[in-house]
Amino acid sequence: MDGKGPSVLAAMDIVAEETGATLAQIALAWLAAQAGVTGPIASATSAAQMEELIGSIHLTLTREQLDRLTFAGA
């Protein structure tokens, strides 16, 4: 992996440790928190994946977590 990938994954790992959420849940929660996004679109190929993705609805990231993730990908 090259480019911004390693820094984004490192930031996501920190947020995952802080929240207990999966990386998919964190990604969807971050996306949902972006201005202009009314509802992120996600796809699941199993009931287990769908349950995981639905978990992002209940995940509220702090301003610090949102900033950490945004900065990592900038």
N, C-alpha and C positions, 0 to 999 in steps of 0.2 A: 504494500500500500504506500502511496506517495501523496504529495500535495498536502492538503489540509486534513485528510483522513485520520492520521494518527492523533492530531491535536483534538479533533472532534470526538473521537472515541475515548480519549483520555478524559475529556470534560464530561462525556456521558457516563463514564465509569464512576466518576466522583459523584455525580447527581444520583446515579443508581444506588451507590452506597449510602447516600444521605436519605433517600426516599424509600428504598426497598423496591422500587419499580424496575421493570425490564427496560431494555434499550428501546424496544418498539413503543412502549408506553411513553417513555420520555420524549421520543421523537414526535409522536402525535400530540402530546401536551404542549411541546414547544411550538409546533406548527399552529395549533389552535390558539395560542397566545399572541400570534402575530397580527398586526393591524391589517384589516382587509380580508382576513380569512374567516369565513363564517362557519365552515365545517370541513376539516381535512377528509380526504378520501383515502380509505385503506382497503386492502384486499386480504382475505383469509382463505386458506384452502382446507381448513379443518375447523371443527367446533372449538377445539382447544385454542387455536390461533384467534378465533373470533372472541372468545372469552378474554384472552390476554389483551387484545386491542380495546375491547370495551372498558377494561380497567383504566385506560387513559382518561376516560371521562371524569373519573373521581380524583385525578392527580392534578394538583395545583402547584406549579413551580413558583418558587420565590423569585423576586426581582433579581437577586444575586445569581440564582441558578440560570434564569433566562439569559442574563448578561454573559455568564460564563460560557454557555452554549453558543450564543451569538458571536462572541469574540473569537471562540475557537474556530468557527467556520468563516470568519471574515478574512 
